Amino acid sequence: MLTVKTPEEVASLLEESFTLTMSGELVPLSEALGRVLREPVIAAEYVPDFNRSTVDGYAVRSSDTFGCSEAIPALLVLTGEVLMGETPVMEIGSGQCASIPTGGELPKGADAVVMIEYTENYGDGTIGILKSAAPGSCLIFRGDDVRPGKEVLSRGRRLGVQDIGTLAALGHSKVSVCRKPVAGIISTGDELVSFSETPKGGQIRDVNSVMLSALLQDAGAECIFYGILKDDEALLDAAVGRALEECDLVLVSGGSSVGMKDSTCRVIEKHGSLLFHGIAMKPGKPTILGIAGGKAVFGLPGHPMAAFFVSELFVRPLVSRLMGRKAHIREIQAVLDETISANDGREHYLGVCLEERDGLCHAVPIHSKSGLITSLAASDGYFRIPRDCEGIAAGSKISVRLYAID
């Protein structure tokens, strides 16, 4: 009989038991997308490094434009043109102006820019200003974006496209990131064949290996697949031993329920110690977790949907923690479309489709037996029914956790 833990207990156990964190490495900025920062990024310079215009127009002294209008324009002498990428050679004195492009450096003496739409060029070296400008109008000042000493990106941040742009603006050609955790994946079962093969009588495709690999890579890990093993304890023992030498965590898919051929627990105990066998959740009850050499060894259910939910709830956050960060969780509120019952003492996890109707977000449950996975492909996320709850009535507000795109 399984001795089970609640999902909350499992989450706490993972946090307490696995403190290993990845070492750092320098990677080129062009290869840093999706990587996790090992150290905070502190600005060492001003961005931008000069006062610049946000519009095409004329650099002016704002005091020269006060009180002007279309009826009574301010007449300024054009002294020159600001060129992109060059420091202006002119200085704006009283009654003077200079043409300036968007992004051009503000000349000395000027404190504002007037948009070209509010000016007239009389063709004789005189510019008419039709609208007054306050000091600082149409300008970005030196250091408005970043000043030296400012923490721009924090340790543990997973770098997005916008972060790559920020690092480029700061002049970083390389960035210090956490080494990607390496996860070993082992599939077990006499009935399994590769997902690329056509099953024969009694056989099924190995869905879990490629699905788990995709989930782990999405979480930021690298994966090594150790093949499909027959239900043989010696083969499993050798594969787990090799994976523990080469990887930072190990996932064994299948062989986690109680039965004659289920040897995952014995193999884990041979290499380390068993932390638990069983989680009070549906799907995913017969999950195993052990520790060997400070590394996590998961025994996941063979049913793809169960393996998916266990990995989404527990393996993904562990991968994030190994890189010094928290997994990003996105939840939205939705109205449950139908009554769902649950009364077996386990937390239930159920996929839903989200639909916008009558100005509200509706969650439509997707029903499937635990051995099936294709129904999840049509879902947008999932919700939880607590273990001490007999169900949730149609029309109730629920929190839907969106699938992580982290």
C-alpha positions in Angstrom: 0.0 0.0 0.0 1.3 3.5 -0.9 2.1 6.0 1.9 1.1 9.2 0.2 2.0 12.9 0.8 -0.1 15.9 -0.1 1.0 18.1 -3.0 1.8 20.8 -0.4 4.0 18.4 1.5 5.8 17.4 -1.7 6.5 21.0 -2.6 8.0 21.6 0.8 10.0 18.4 0.7 11.5 19.4 -2.7 12.5 22.8 -1.3 14.1 21.4 1.8 15.9 18.5 0.2 17.5 19.9 -2.9 19.8 22.8 -2.4 22.2 22.2 -5.3 22.5 25.2 -7.6 24.1 25.4 -11.0 27.5 26.9 -11.5 27.9 29.9 -13.8 29.3 30.4 -17.3 29.8 33.3 -19.7 27.9 33.1 -22.9 27.8 35.5 -25.9 24.8 37.8 -25.9 23.6 36.3 -29.1 23.2 33.0 -27.2 21.7 34.3 -23.9 18.0 34.3 -24.8 16.1 32.2 -22.3 19.1 31.7 -20.0 19.0 32.6 -16.3 21.2 35.4 -14.9 23.9 34.2 -12.4 24.7 37.7 -11.2 22.7 40.9 -11.3 23.4 43.3 -14.1 24.6 46.7 -12.8 24.9 49.7 -15.1 28.4 51.1 -15.5 27.4 54.1 -17.8 24.7 56.5 -18.7 22.0 55.4 -21.2 21.6 57.5 -23.2 25.0 59.2 -22.8 23.7 62.6 -24.2 20.6 64.7 -24.3 18.7 63.8 -27.4 15.6 64.8 -29.4 12.5 62.6 -29.6 11.2 64.4 -32.7 12.3 66.0 -36.0 12.3 69.7 -35.4 14.4 72.6 -34.1 16.6 72.9 -31.0 15.7 76.1 -29.2 16.0 78.1 -26.0 12.6 77.7 -24.5 12.5 81.3 -23.3 12.7 82.4 -26.9 9.3 80.7 -27.6 7.3 81.9 -24.7 4.0 83.6 -25.8 4.4 82.8 -29.5 1.5 81.5 -31.6 0.4 81.0 -35.2 -0.7 84.6 -35.3 2.5 85.9 -33.6 5.3 83.4 -34.3 8.7 83.7 -32.6 11.4 84.4 -35.3 14.6 82.6 -34.8 17.8 82.6 -36.8 18.8 79.1 -38.2 22.5 78.5 -37.2 23.0 75.0 -38.6 22.0 71.4 -38.6 22.6 68.6 -36.1 23.9 65.5 -37.8 23.0 62.0 -36.6 25.9 60.3 -34.8 27.9 63.5 -34.4 28.4 65.9 -31.5 27.0 69.4 -32.6 29.6 72.0 -33.2 27.2 74.9 -32.9 25.9 76.5 -29.6 22.4 78.0 -29.5 22.4 81.5 -28.4 19.4 83.9 -27.7 17.2 84.2 -30.8 18.8 81.2 -32.5 17.8 77.6 -33.4 19.2 74.5 -35.2 17.5 71.8 -37.1 17.6 68.4 -35.3 16.5 64.9 -36.3 14.9 62.4 -34.0 17.7 60.9 -31.9 20.1 63.8 -32.6 22.2 65.2 -29.8 20.9 68.5 -28.3 23.4 71.4 -29.0 24.8 73.4 -26.1 22.6 76.3 -25.1 19.4 74.7 -26.2 16.9 73.3 -23.6 14.0 72.2 -25.7 13.0 71.0 -29.2 10.0 72.2 -31.2 8.3 69.7 -33.6 8.7 70.6 -37.2 4.9 70.6 -37.5 4.8 73.7 -35.3 7.4 75.7 -37.4 7.7 77.5 -40.7 10.8 77.9 -42.7 10.8 81.3 -44.5 13.7 80.4 -46.7 15.8 83.4 -45.7 17.6 81.7 -42.7 14.7 82.5 -40.4 12.5 79.9 -38.7 9.0 80.8 -37.4 8.0 79.0 -34.1 4.2 78.7 -33.9 3.9 77.0 -30.5 5.8 77.7 -27.3 8.0 75.0 -25.8 8.6 74.4 -22.1 12.1 73.5 -20.9 12.7 69.8 -21.6 10.0 69.5 -24.3 10.6 66.6 -26.8 13.8 65.6 -25.1 15.3 62.5 -23.5 18.0 63.6 -21.0 21.3 61.9 -20.3 20.8 58.9 -18.0 16.9 59.0 -18.3 17.0 55.3 -19.1 19.9 54.1 -16.9 22.5 55.7 -14.6 25.7 54.1 -13.3 25.2 51.9 -10.3 21.6 51.1 -11.0 20.6 47.4 -10.9 19.0 46.8 -14.3 18.4 43.1 -14.2 18.3 41.0 -11.1 20.0 37.6 -10.4 17.7 34.7 -11.3 15.9 36.5 -14.1 15.3 34.4 -17.2 16.4 36.6 -20.1 13.7 37.7 -22.6 14.0 39.5 -25.9 13.6 42.9 -24.2 16.4 42.0 -21.8 18.8 41.1 -24.7 18.1 44.6 -26.0 18.8 46.2 -22.7 22.1 44.3 -22.3 23.1 45.4 -25.8 22.4 49.0 -24.9 24.7 48.6 -21.9 27.5 47.3 -24.1 27.5 43.7 -22.8 28.9 41.3 -25.4 28.8 38.4 -22.9 26.7 37.7 -19.9 27.1 35.5 -16.8 24.3 32.8 -16.7 23.6 29.7 -14.8 24.7 26.4 -16.4 21.6 24.6 -17.6 20.7 21.6 -15.4 21.0 18.3 -17.2 18.0 16.0 -16.8 18.3 12.3 -17.5 15.1 10.6 -18.9 14.5 6.9 -18.8 11.4 5.1 -20.1 10.4 1.7 -18.9 7.9 -0.9 -20.0 7.7 -4.1 -22.0 4.9 -2.5 -24.1 6.7 0.6 -25.2 8.1 1.3 -28.7 9.5 4.6 -30.0 7.0 7.3 -30.7 8.3 7.2 -34.3 7.3 3.5 -34.8 4.0 1.9 -35.6 2.9 -0.2 -32.6 1.9 -3.8 -33.0 -0.6 -5.8 -30.9 -0.3 -4.8 -27.2 2.3 -2.1 -27.9 2.0 1.6 -27.3 4.2 4.6 -28.3 6.6 6.1 -25.8 5.0 9.5 -25.4 6.6 10.4 -22.1 10.2 10.6 -23.2 9.7 13.3 -25.8 6.9 15.1 -23.8 9.1 15.3 -20.7 12.1 16.4 -22.7 10.0 19.3 -24.2 8.8 20.3 -20.7 12.3 20.2 -19.3 13.8 22.2 -22.2 11.0 24.8 -21.8 11.9 25.1 -18.1 15.5 25.7 -19.1 17.2 22.3 -18.8 19.1 20.1 -21.2 18.0 16.5 -21.6 19.7 13.1 -22.1 17.5 10.2 -23.1 18.7 6.8 -21.9 16.3 4.8 -24.0 13.3 2.5 -23.5 14.1 -0.2 -21.0 12.3 -3.5 -20.6 10.9 -4.3 -17.2 14.2 -5.5 -15.9 15.7 -4.3 -12.6 19.3 -4.8 -13.6 18.8 -2.7 -16.7 17.1 0.0 -14.8 19.8 0.0 -12.1 22.5 0.4 -14.7 20.7 3.2 -16.5 19.9 5.1 -13.3 23.6 4.8 -12.1 24.8 6.2 -15.4 22.3 9.0 -15.4 23.2 10.0 -11.9 26.9 10.3 -13.0 26.0 12.4 -16.0 23.0 14.4 -14.9 21.7 16.8 -12.2 18.3 15.1 -11.9 16.8 11.9 -13.2 13.2 11.0 -14.4 12.1 7.4 -14.7 8.9 7.1 -16.5 6.8 4.0 -15.8 7.3 1.3 -13.1 6.0 3.5 -10.3 2.8 1.6 -9.3 2.8 -1.3 -6.8 3.4 -4.6 -8.6 5.8 -7.5 -9.2 7.7 -5.7 -12.0 7.9 -2.4 -10.2 11.5 -2.0 -9.2 12.0 1.8 -9.3 11.8 2.1 -5.5 14.4 -0.6 -5.0 16.8 0.9 -7.5 16.5 4.4 -5.9 17.2 2.9 -2.5 20.3 1.2 -3.9 21.7 4.5 -5.1 20.4 6.7 -2.3 17.2 6.9 -0.2 13.5 7.0 -0.9 11.7 10.2 0.2 8.1 9.1 -0.6 6.0 6.8 -2.8 2.7 8.4 -3.6 1.0 11.8 -3.8 -2.6 12.5 -2.8 -3.5 13.9 -6.3 -5.3 12.8 -9.4 -3.8 12.1 -11.8 -0.4 11.2 -10.5 -0.9 9.2 -7.3 1.9 6.6 -7.7 4.7 9.1 -8.1 8.0 8.3 -6.4 10.8 10.7 -5.3 14.2 9.7 -4.1 17.5 11.4 -3.5 21.0 10.1 -4.5 24.1 12.2 -4.2 22.0 15.3 -3.5 20.2 14.7 -6.8 16.5 14.2 -7.3 15.3 10.9 -8.8 11.6 10.9 -9.8 9.6 7.8 -10.5 6.8 9.1 -12.7 3.6 7.3 -13.7 3.6 5.8 -17.1 0.3 7.4 -18.0 1.2 10.5 -20.0 -1.4 12.8 -18.5 -0.3 11.8 -15.0 3.3 12.2 -15.9 2.6 15.7 -17.4 0.8 17.1 -14.3 3.4 15.7 -11.9 6.2 17.2 -13.9 4.4 20.5 -14.4 3.7 20.9 -10.7 7.0 19.6 -9.2 9.7 19.0 -11.7 9.5 22.3 -13.5 9.8 24.3 -10.2 12.7 22.2 -9.2 14.6 23.0 -12.4 13.9 26.7 -11.8 15.2 26.4 -8.2 18.4 24.7 -9.4 19.1 27.8 -11.5 18.3 30.2 -8.5 14.9 31.4 -9.6 11.2 30.8 -9.0 9.1 29.3 -11.7 6.8 31.9 -13.3 3.2 31.1 -12.6 0.4 32.8 -14.6 -3.2 32.4 -13.3 -6.4 34.0 -14.5 -9.9 34.0 -13.0 -12.6 32.2 -15.0 -16.2 30.9 -14.6 -16.5 27.1 -14.4 -19.0 26.0 -17.1 -20.1 22.7 -15.4 -20.2 21.1 -12.0 -17.2 18.9 -11.3 -17.4 16.4 -8.4 -14.4 15.1 -6.4 -14.7 13.1 -3.2 -11.9 10.6 -3.0 -9.5 12.5 -0.7 -7.1 13.5 -3.5 -6.5 16.9 -5.1 -7.8 16.8 -8.6 -6.2 18.6 -11.6 -8.3 19.1 -14.7 -7.5 20.7 -18.0 -9.8 23.4 -19.4 -10.4 25.4 -22.5 -10.9 29.1 -22.0 -13.7 30.9 -23.9 -14.7 34.5 -23.9 -18.5 34.9 -23.7 -20.7 37.7 -22.5 -17.7 39.7 -21.4 -16.6 36.9 -19.1 -13.8 34.3 -19.3 -15.4 30.8 -19.1 -13.5 27.6 -18.3 -14.7 24.5 -20.1 -13.5 21.3 -18.5 -11.8 18.6 -20.7 -12.7 15.1 -19.6 -10.2 12.3 -20.3 -9.1 9.0 -18.8 -5.7 9.1 -17.2 -4.0 7.1 -19.9 -4.8 9.7 -22.6 -2.9 12.8 -23.5 -4.3 14.2 -26.7 -7.1 16.0 -24.9 -4.6 18.3 -23.2 -3.5 19.6 -26.6 -6.8 21.4 -26.8 -6.6 22.9 -23.4 -5.3 26.3 -22.3 -4.5 25.5 -18.7 -5.8 23.6 -15.7 -7.4 24.1 -12.3 -7.2 22.4 -8.9 -10.0 20.9 -6.7 -8.7 20.7 -3.1 -8.6 17.3 -1.5 -11.1 18.2 1.2 -13.6 19.5 -1.3 -16.5 17.4 -2.7 -16.6 19.4 -5.9 -17.0 22.8 -7.5 -20.4 23.9 -8.8 -21.0 25.3 -12.3 -20.9 29.1 -12.3 -18.2 29.2 -9.6 -15.1 31.5 -10.0 -12.0 29.4 -10.3 -8.3 30.1 -10.7 -6.9 28.7 -13.9 -3.2 28.2 -14.1 -2.0 28.7 -17.7 0.6 26.4 -19.1 4.0 27.8 -18.5 5.6 29.6 -21.4 8.4 30.8 -19.2 
